[in-house]
Amino acid sequence: MNGRHLEILAPGPLTTVQDLGRPGWAHLGVTTSGAADTASLTLANRLLGNPEDSAALEITLGGLRARIRSRRADGTPTVLYLALTGAPCPVRLDGRPAGMNAPIAVTDGQLLELGPPASGLRTYLAVRGGLDVPPVLGSRSADLLSGLGPPPLTAGDTVPLAPATGSMPGVDLAPCADPPREFTLRVVPGPRDDWFDEASRRALYRERWEATSRSNRVGVRLDGPALVRAGYGELPAEGMVRGALQVPPNGRPILFLADHPVTGGYPVIGVVHTDDLPLAGQLPPGAAVRFRRYGAGRAPR
């Protein structure tokens, strides 16, 4: 192990390595994966002068405890910088409070601890230089559905850090709004909204939905009124995208996230707009969700 790495003492409920994913492999059954909240990951990297697609830690519901290791080849301690973005949570460095959305200088041996987030779900920890885990199909992201990429972190793991390049951007703080208590997501109707009766199509946009605890990086299961099909035919498997609202036989939609399957056999009543996908990646269990019809807009990824 090199002189610059993170020692994971406790990973919390789920901590994975993520970057912006591995696009271009859907024809082989491999989804893009990557950070659930891409906006927070890229912000953390920009604060440190990293390329936006540098790998970072995605920490679900806080709980991470990690020891910083930063030494030169001769054993001399050095300073490195990290940044935390996304779901706001209590941050302590050697027991002292530290901030989010800003570069933090740390030295060899310091202990970083994250509490549970006050809102949202996923916090991102970037380190200057990025995380230096081996790429798989061009990405360092962990895909929990396929098993590609590094496995979720466990206590005792060490995560190597890549050398820093370029200069720090000189930003002291990036003002960021906390994730909301009630999420509003824009939805492009279709491609299979005509499979549902008129009352159900209206209900998707009028009703209040709730994110259930049966959710993960693959998708968010929503609780609310059952959406009723206008007919009961069979639908051949077809391609799925991040943000798709697929409706299984129980009528409660599933909002697909980063590790979604590439195909599905249930109708998709709508797709969350591209620009709202980072916000969808912050949906915690119990959060209220409302959908707003977006009739024309950029095609979803």
C-alpha positions in Angstrom: 0.0 0.0 0.0 1.3 3.4 -0.9 1.8 6.3 1.5 -1.5 8.0 0.5 -4.6 6.0 1.3 -7.8 5.8 3.4 -8.1 3.1 6.1 -11.7 2.2 6.5 -12.5 1.6 10.2 -16.3 1.5 9.7 -18.2 1.9 6.4 -21.6 2.8 7.7 -24.7 1.1 6.2 -23.2 1.2 2.6 -20.1 2.9 1.2 -19.0 2.3 -2.4 -16.5 3.7 -4.8 -18.2 5.7 -7.6 -17.3 7.9 -10.6 -19.4 9.0 -13.5 -19.9 5.4 -14.7 -19.2 3.2 -17.7 -21.4 4.3 -20.6 -21.5 2.5 -23.9 -21.9 -1.1 -22.7 -25.7 -1.5 -22.6 -25.6 -3.7 -25.7 -23.7 -6.2 -23.6 -26.1 -6.0 -20.7 -24.0 -3.6 -18.6 -25.6 -0.4 -17.3 -23.8 2.9 -16.9 -23.9 2.8 -13.0 -21.8 5.5 -11.4 -22.8 8.0 -8.7 -26.5 8.2 -7.9 -26.1 11.9 -7.4 -23.7 13.0 -10.2 -24.0 16.7 -9.4 -22.6 16.2 -5.9 -19.8 13.9 -7.0 -18.7 16.4 -9.7 -18.9 19.3 -7.2 -16.7 17.5 -4.7 -14.1 16.9 -7.4 -14.2 20.5 -8.7 -13.6 21.8 -5.2 -10.3 19.9 -5.2 -9.2 20.6 -8.7 -9.8 17.0 -9.8 -11.2 15.9 -13.1 -15.0 15.7 -12.7 -15.0 12.0 -13.3 -12.5 11.1 -10.6 -13.5 8.3 -8.3 -14.9 9.2 -4.8 -16.7 7.5 -2.0 -20.5 7.4 -2.0 -21.7 7.1 1.6 -25.3 6.0 2.3 -26.8 7.3 5.5 -23.5 8.3 7.0 -21.6 6.3 9.6 -18.2 6.3 7.9 -15.1 6.2 10.0 -11.8 6.4 8.2 -8.2 7.1 9.1 -6.2 9.4 6.8 -2.8 8.2 5.7 -0.6 10.6 3.8 3.2 10.2 3.8 6.1 10.7 1.4 8.3 7.8 0.4 10.7 8.8 3.2 7.9 8.6 5.8 7.4 12.4 6.2 3.8 13.3 6.9 2.1 15.5 4.3 -1.1 17.4 4.0 -3.8 16.3 1.6 -7.3 17.8 0.9 -10.7 16.3 0.8 -14.2 17.6 0.2 -17.7 16.3 1.3 -20.8 17.1 -0.7 -24.4 15.8 -1.1 -26.5 14.8 1.9 -25.5 17.1 4.8 -24.2 15.3 7.8 -22.2 16.0 10.9 -18.4 15.8 10.1 -15.7 15.5 12.7 -12.0 15.4 12.2 -10.2 14.1 15.3 -13.3 14.9 17.2 -13.6 18.5 16.0 -16.4 19.7 13.7 -15.5 20.2 10.0 -17.6 21.6 7.2 -19.1 20.4 4.0 -19.0 21.8 0.4 -15.5 23.1 1.0 -11.9 21.8 0.8 -10.6 20.4 4.1 -6.9 20.1 4.9 -6.0 16.8 6.6 -2.8 15.3 7.8 -1.5 11.8 8.3 -3.2 9.8 11.0 -6.3 12.0 11.4 -9.6 10.4 12.0 -12.6 11.3 9.9 -16.1 10.5 11.2 -19.5 11.1 9.5 -22.9 11.1 11.3 -26.2 10.4 9.7 -27.5 13.0 7.3 -30.1 15.5 8.3 -31.7 15.3 4.9 -31.1 13.4 1.7 -29.4 10.0 1.6 -26.0 10.0 0.0 -22.8 11.9 0.9 -19.8 12.1 -1.4 -16.2 12.1 -0.1 -13.6 13.1 -2.7 -9.9 13.3 -2.1 -7.5 15.5 -4.1 -6.0 13.2 -6.8 -9.0 10.8 -6.7 -9.3 7.2 -5.5 -6.9 4.9 -7.3 -8.8 1.6 -7.5 -8.5 -0.6 -10.6 -11.0 0.4 -13.4 -13.3 -2.2 -14.9 -14.6 -1.5 -18.4 -13.2 2.0 -18.1 -14.8 2.9 -14.8 -14.0 2.6 -11.1 -17.7 2.5 -10.1 -19.2 -0.3 -8.1 -22.3 -1.7 -9.9 -24.3 -3.6 -7.2 -26.6 -5.3 -9.7 -23.9 -6.8 -11.9 -21.1 -7.0 -9.4 -18.7 -5.1 -11.6 -16.2 -2.8 -10.0 -14.9 -2.8 -6.5 -17.2 -4.4 -3.8 -18.8 -2.3 -1.1 -16.2 -1.3 1.5 -15.9 -3.1 4.7 -14.0 -2.4 8.0 -10.3 -3.0 7.5 -10.2 -2.1 3.8 -7.6 0.4 2.5 -8.4 2.7 -0.5 -5.3 4.0 -2.3 -5.2 7.6 -3.5 -3.9 8.8 -6.9 -1.3 11.6 -7.1 -2.7 15.1 -7.3 -2.3 16.9 -10.6 -2.8 20.6 -11.4 -3.5 23.3 -8.9 -6.3 23.9 -6.3 -9.1 26.1 -7.7 -9.0 28.5 -4.7 -12.6 28.1 -3.8 -13.4 28.4 0.0 -17.0 27.3 -0.1 -19.7 26.2 -2.6 -23.1 27.4 -1.4 -25.5 24.4 -1.8 -29.1 23.9 -0.9 -29.9 20.9 1.3 -32.0 18.1 -0.2 -35.7 18.9 0.3 -38.2 17.2 2.7 -40.6 16.8 -0.2 -39.1 16.0 -3.6 -40.6 17.3 -6.9 -39.3 15.6 -10.0 -40.2 16.5 -13.6 -41.4 13.6 -15.7 -41.5 13.2 -19.4 -44.6 11.0 -20.2 -44.2 7.7 -21.9 -43.1 5.6 -23.7 -45.9 3.4 -22.3 -48.3 5.8 -20.6 -51.0 4.7 -23.0 -51.0 1.3 -21.2 -52.7 3.0 -18.3 -56.2 4.3 -17.9 -56.8 8.1 -17.8 -57.4 8.2 -14.0 -54.0 6.5 -13.4 -52.2 8.9 -15.8 -53.7 11.8 -13.8 -52.9 10.2 -10.5 -49.2 9.9 -11.3 -49.0 13.8 -11.3 -51.6 14.6 -8.7 -50.9 12.2 -5.9 -48.2 12.3 -3.2 -45.9 9.3 -3.3 -43.6 7.9 -0.7 -40.1 6.3 -1.1 -40.2 3.0 0.7 -37.4 1.2 2.6 -37.3 -1.4 -0.1 -35.0 0.8 -2.2 -31.4 0.8 -3.2 -29.0 2.0 -6.0 -31.0 -0.1 -8.5 -34.3 1.7 -7.8 -36.7 3.4 -5.4 -40.0 1.5 -4.8 -42.8 4.1 -4.3 -45.9 3.7 -2.2 -49.2 5.3 -3.3 -52.3 4.5 -5.2 -52.1 1.6 -7.6 -51.9 2.6 -11.2 -54.3 0.6 -13.3 -53.6 -0.7 -16.8 -56.0 0.0 -19.6 -55.4 -3.4 -20.9 -53.7 -6.6 -19.9 -51.4 -7.6 -22.8 -47.9 -8.9 -22.6 -45.0 -6.5 -23.2 -41.8 -7.8 -24.7 -38.6 -6.9 -22.8 -37.3 -3.4 -23.9 -34.5 -1.1 -23.0 -34.6 0.8 -19.7 -32.9 4.1 -18.8 -32.0 5.8 -15.5 -35.1 7.7 -14.3 -37.6 5.3 -15.8 -40.8 4.8 -13.8 -41.6 1.2 -14.4 -44.9 -0.1 -13.1 -45.0 -3.8 -12.0 -48.3 -5.7 -11.6 -49.0 -4.3 -8.1 -49.4 -0.8 -9.7 -46.8 1.0 -7.6 -44.0 2.5 -9.6 -40.3 1.8 -9.3 -38.0 4.7 -10.1 -34.8 3.3 -11.6 -31.5 4.7 -10.4 -27.9 4.2 -11.3 -27.6 0.4 -11.1 -30.9 -0.3 -13.0 -31.2 -3.3 -15.4 -30.8 -2.5 -19.0 -34.1 -4.2 -20.0 -37.5 -4.7 -18.4 -40.8 -6.3 -19.2 -43.2 -3.9 -17.4 -44.5 -0.7 -18.9 -42.8 2.6 -18.2 -45.3 5.3 -17.6 -42.8 8.1 -17.7 -39.1 9.0 -17.3 -37.7 11.5 -14.8 -36.0 14.4 -16.6 -32.2 14.3 -17.0 -31.6 17.4 -14.9 -33.6 15.9 -11.9 -31.8 12.6 -11.8 -29.2 13.8 -9.2 -32.0 14.9 -6.9 -33.7 11.5 -7.4 -30.5 9.9 -6.2 -31.0 11.6 -2.8 -34.4 10.1 -2.0 -34.3 8.6 1.5 -36.8 6.1 2.8 -40.0 7.9 3.9 -39.5 10.9 1.7 -42.5 12.4 0.0 -42.3 12.6 -3.8 -44.5 14.5 -6.3 -44.1 14.3 -10.1 -44.6 17.2 -12.4 -45.5 16.5 -16.0 -42.8 17.9 -18.4 -44.2 17.7 -21.9 -41.2 18.6 -23.9 -37.5 18.6 -22.9 -34.1 17.1 -23.3 -34.2 13.4 -23.9 -33.3 11.4 -20.7 -30.0 9.6 -20.5 
